[in-house]
Amino acid sequence: MQSTGPRALCTLLVVATACAAPRVPEPVTIDGTWEGTLTSGASNHMLRLLLSEDSARLKGTVDFPDQYASSYALRDVSLTGPALGFSFPDVLPSAVFTGTFDRGRIFGTFLSAAGPDTTRGEFELWRRPPESKPFRTEEVSFANGTVPLRGTLFIPNSSGPHPAVVFLHGSGPQTRESYIRYFADQFARNGFAALIYDKRNTGRTDIPLWQQGGGSFADFADDATTAVRFLRGRSDAVDSRRIGLWGLSQGAWLAPLAAQRIEGVSFLVLLSGGGVTPARQELYDDEVKLRAGGFSESHISEAMSLLRLANAYVRSHTDADWERVQRGLARARTEPWFRLLDRFPLILPRESPAWSDTDLDYDPRPVLTRLRMPVLVILGERDALTPTAETTRAIDAALRAAGNTSYAIRVVPRADHGLFVSTGGNGWLGERPASGWVSDMIEWVVAHSR
């Protein structure tokens, strides 16, 4: 029998202790997918971050479905010890996040100062496995004459060729880093190739912001037909016989116009517009806003008169009409309703290109009366920018006159211009997309693109 004296016992204890010592855990990085909720009062929203850290900096993207946000680049991402900070990009409502990184969890508070509303809340995210998306993306470029256009093409991973959708923006200096990325993502998950691109003249540093994204309806429609031709050249991924156009707001005027300029467009999806002239829509927009602000009928009448004077000058460009606008401005500048008007040319000099709106009286009905392909129209019942009832009547009459037997017009209850509905709560956190409209839209397109 072996001795178990003091020295041997000590040796056994040292070995046993060494064997039982816990392993030091491997360092945990913040790289990866984080998913959870953003909460303010009774409002709860899904939030997903994709964070990555390299030797240079920490960066990330955000998915926020309740604002139609997909893969937007975060701003001001920082990690100092366990302290994490980041901000929403400019295309989302302002929100600054301050949190703590605790291995498998990120939690903290946020502050949103969007317009007159200040909202506070909390967020909590948990590490999740990386998402395996059923599509890939390619950065692409094409040109309409001398105008370069930069875009992103979503291609499903399944075998092709696939039906495809070209997306047309609303007005202003819109890029593909906007809501259209969310909708392209949704279509790509359902087997469609999807092309999004920056509007012409966006991102330029040699012109002021209010001129970026500018162009005529004809320019934008030709850009869209160029996008269709580009897709037809991608026979590896796209079925050239099944390419449709999707347009929201201004895009709802442009998509039918583009479809008339190139043969073979398979289907159209028109959201929140496309039935009345821009002049009519702009007057409606301001009238609704003033009425909601509690202004009297006499004040509303004065405001509408000023806007009609401005429209008259846009049409005529005569000295007499310019003088009438200036006299109307002199009387209106001190009125409480003046600051609410959307007609920004009112504050710009006469030489500004903003006074040269060649599409002010564009009537969409003649084009609509020639559409024979499937058309889906979706409007919000409480749209404050588009006269929904009038738009519904105009589009329905025009498509009937076209003999179109494959169209649908759907009015989403309680929805606004962006097809959001109010759920109570503060500011933008008290709204979310109307239930089911996105899936219903895709289901309709799937059925009508075969």
N, C-alpha and C positions, 0 to 999 in steps of 0.2 A: 504494500500500500504506500502511495506517494505521500511525502510530507506536505502538510498544509500549514507550515510555520508562518510567522509574521511577514517575511519577505515575499513568499509565494502568494499569500493572501493579498498583499498590496498589489502585486503584479496582476492578479485576477481582477481586482477592483478597477485598476486603471484600464485594462482591456475592455471590461464590461461597460465602464462609463463611456469610453470612446465609441464603442459599438452603438450605445443607446442615444448618443448625442444627435439632436435633430439636425437635418440638413438645412443649410441657409437657403431660403427660397430665392429662385432666380428673379432678377429685377423685372418688374412689370412695366411695359411702356404704355403710353396712351394711344399708340397706333391702333386703328381698327374701327369697327362699327359700334356706335352707341345709340341705343333706342330707348325711348321712354315718353314722358308726358311733360307738357308745359301747362301750368295751372294758374289761373287768376280768378279768384272768387269761385263761382260755380262753373266757369269755363275750363274745359280740359281739351287739349289738343295733342295729337301725336307729333313727336319731334324725333328726327334721326340725324345724327352727325356721322361723317366719315372723316376721321382725323389721321394725319400722317406727320411724322417728325423725321427730319433728316439733319445733316450737319449744319445746314444753313438756317432753317426756321421751321416752325410748326404751322401747318396749314390745314384747311378742312373745307368740307362742303356740307350743306344742310338740305334735308328734305322736310318740307312742311306742307303736307297735302291739303290742309284746310285753307291755304293761300295759293294753291296750284303751284307750289314751289318744288322743283326737282333739281338736285345737284347744283344749287347755287353756291358760289364761292363765298365763304365767310370772310369777314373783315377783322383785322386787329386780333388775330389769334395769338395768345401768349400763355406760357406755362412757366411759372416760377415756383419751384418746389411743388407743393400740392395745389397751389393757387392757379386756377384756370380762368381766362377771360376771352371773350369773343363778341362780335357784333354781327347782326344781320346785314346783308348787303343792301345797297341803296334801292334795289328793285323790290324789297319787302318793306313793310312798315318799320320805322326805327325801333330797335331794341338792342340794349346792351346787357350782356350776361356776365355775372361774376359768380364763380363756383369753385368747388374743391374736387380734385381728382383723388379718389381713394381706391386704387387698384381696380376692382370690378365695378365701380360706381362713380358717376359724376353727379353732383347735386349743387344747387345754389339758388340765386335769385336773379331776376331780370327787371329792368326798367325800360318802359316804352313811352316815348314822348312823341306821338304822332299827331301833328296838328295841335288843336287845343286840348287834346286828351292826354293825360299822364296815367299810365297803368303800371302797376307792380304785380309781381307774381313769383312763383317758384318753378324750378324744373328739376327733374330727376331722371337720369339716364343710366342704363345698364349695358355692359358689354354684351354684344351679340355676335354670332358667327357672321362672317362676311356674306353678303348677299350674292348669289349666283344669278346674274341677270340673264334673261332669255334672249338677249340681243347684244350686239356690239355697236360701237359708233366710229365714224370716220370723219375727220375734218376735211371738208371739200371746198373747192372754189370753182366758180364759173363766171361768165361775163355777159352782160347785155350790151352789145356794142363795145363802147369804151368804158362802161361802168362795171367795175369789179364787184362781185358779190361773194361773200364768205359764208359758209354754212356748216352744218353738222348733219350727217346722214346716219339714221338709225337703221340697222339691218338685223332682222330676226336671225337667231342661230339655226333655226330649222331650215330644211332644204328649200330653195326657191325655184323659180322666181316668185316674188311676193307682190300682192297688191300694194299700192303706195299712196301716200298723202303728202301734198305740198301745203305748208302752213303760211297764211297771210296775216300780218299783224293788224292791229288797230292803228290809229293815227299817232303821230309823234315819232321821236327818234328811238324807235324800238330795235332791240337786237335779239339774238337768239337766247341771250341770258334773261329770259322773261317767262311768262306763263306758258308760252308755246312749247317750251322744253318739257313741261309736265305733260301736256297733251300728246306730244310726240312719243314720250315714254309710255303712255297708256296704250297708244295704238301699236307700238312695237311689241309690247307684251301680248298683243292679240294678233300677231302674225303679219303686221303691216310694216313695210319700209316707210320711213318718215323723214322728210327733209325740212329743216328749219334753217333760216338764213337771216343775216342782219339786213335791215332796210338800207337802201342806198344812202350814201353820204353819212352814215352813222360812224362814230368813232374818229372823225376827222378833227384835227387841231387847227386847221386853217379857216374854219368858219364858226360862227357863234352857235351855241347849243340850240337856240330856237330855229336855226336854219337846218339843223341836222335831221335826217329822215324826211326831208322835204322832196317833193316831186308831184307831178300830176297823176291823176288816176290812170291815164294812158301809160305813163312811165312805170307805175307799180304793176299794172296788168301785164306789161311786156316783160318785166322782171319775172313775174310768175310763169309766163309761157316759156321763158328761158329756162326756168327751173324744171318745168315739165320735160323739155327737150333734153336737159342734162340727165334726168332720170331714165328717159328712153334710151340713152346711151349706156346705161348700166344694166345690160341684159343679164349679167351674172347674178343680180340681186332683185331686179324689178321686172314685173310683168307689164310691158308697155301698153297692154290693152286695158289695164285696170289701175289707172292713175287718177286720183281725185284731188279736189281743192277744198281747203278748209279756211274760212275767214271769219274773224270776229270784229264787230263794230265797223270801222272803215273797211276791213277785209271782207265784210259781207257785201259791200258795193263792188269790190275789186274782183272777187272770185268769179261771179257771173261774167264780168267784162272780159277777164282772161279766158274763160271757157269759150267765148265767142271769137277769140283771136287765134285759137289753135284747135284743130280738130281732134276728136277722140278722147276728150276728158270724160272719165267714167262716171263720176258723181260729184255732187257739191254738198258741203255742210256750211250753212250760213247761221251765224250766231249774233244776236243782239243788234240787228240793223238790216239795212239793205232794201228798204221798201219805199222811203221818201227821199226828197232831195236833202243835201247837206244844209241848205239854208233853212229848210223847215225844221230839221233836227236840231240845229243850233238855237233857233228861237224857242223851241219846245224845252230844251235843256235849261235855258235861263229862266223861262217862265215858271217851270216846276220848282227851281231853286228859290226864286223870290217868293213864290206862294208858300213854300215850306218854311221860309224865314218870317212869315207873318206879315208881309208887306200888303198894303191896301191895293185895291184894284186900280186906283189912280196912279200909284207909284209903279205898279207893274206895267200899266199902259205907257207911262213916260219912258220906262226902260226899253220896252219893245219898240217904241218910236225911234229911240236913239240907235238901236241895233238895225232897224230897217234903213235908217239914213246911211249907216256904215255899209250895209249890203248894196244900197243903191250906188254908192261910190265905187265899190268893188266892180260893179257891172259897167259903169260908165267911164270912170277915171276922168271926169270933167272937173274944171275949176269950180263950177257952180255947186256940184254935189260935195266937193271937198269943203267948201265954205260952210255948207249946211251942217256937215259933220262937226266942224270946229265950233260952230255956234252951239250945237247940241251938247258938245263936250263941256264947253264953258259953263253951261247951266247945270250939267249933271255931276261934275267932279265932286261937289260938296254934298251930294245926296247920299244917304246911308246905303242905298242899294247898289251904288256904282261899283264898289269893290267886289261885288259878287259876280259881276258879269264875266263870261268866259271869252268874249271876243277880244283876244289880246291885241289885234292890230290897232284897237282904239288908242293904245298908249304908245304906238310906234310912229316914227316919222313917215312922211308921205312916200319917200323913196324906198321904204322897206318892201322887200318882195312879198311880205305877208299880206299886203293889200292887193296882190295879184292872184287871187284864187280863181283859177279858170274852171274849177269844178263846183263852184258854189251852187249852181242850179242844175247839177247833174241829175237827170231823171232816170232811175234804174229800170223803169217799167218796160221801155222798148226792148232792152236786152233780155229781161225776164220772159217776155212773150216769145222768145226764140229758144228757150231752154227745153230740151226734150229728154235729157238724162235724168236719173234719179236726183232729187233735191230734198234735203232735210233742213228745215228752218226751226231754230230754237230761240225763243224770246222769253224774257222775264216779265212776269205780270206787273211788277212794280219798278220797271226800268225808268229811271229818272232822266236818262239821256236820249232814249229812243221812244217815240210814241207807239206803244205796243199795238194797241187796237188798230190804229191807222196803218201801221206797217203790215199787220196780219191781213187786213182787207186788201191792201195794194198788191202784196205778193200772191195771195190766193187768186185774185182776179187775173193777174198777169199769167200765172202758170196755167190757169184754166184756159185762157185765151191761146196759150201755146199748144193746147191739146196734150199737156203733160199728164200722164196717168200714173206717174210713179213719184209723187212728192208727198211730204208730210210737213205740217206746221204744228209745232207744239209750244204751248205757252206754259211755262213753269210757274206754279202758284207761289206767290210771295217773293219771287226772286227778282234781283236787281239787274243792272247792266252786266255785271260780271257773273251772273247766275249764282250769287250768294243769297242766303236768307239770314235774317236776324234771329238770333237765339237768346237775346238779352245780353246783359253784361256790358263792359266798357269797350267803346271803339271797335277796332278791327278784331279784337278777341271775342267779341260778341256776335260774330258772323262766321258762317261756314258754307261750303258749297251745298246747294239744294240737293236733297237726297236722291240718288239714283240717276241723275240726268246724264252723267258721264258714261256710265255703263249702258244706259239706254241708247245713247248716241252711237257708241261703238257697235252695239248689237245691230242697230239699223244699218250701219255702214257695212258690216260683215255680210248681212243678208242681201244688200243691194250692190255689192262689188263683185259678185260671183260671175 
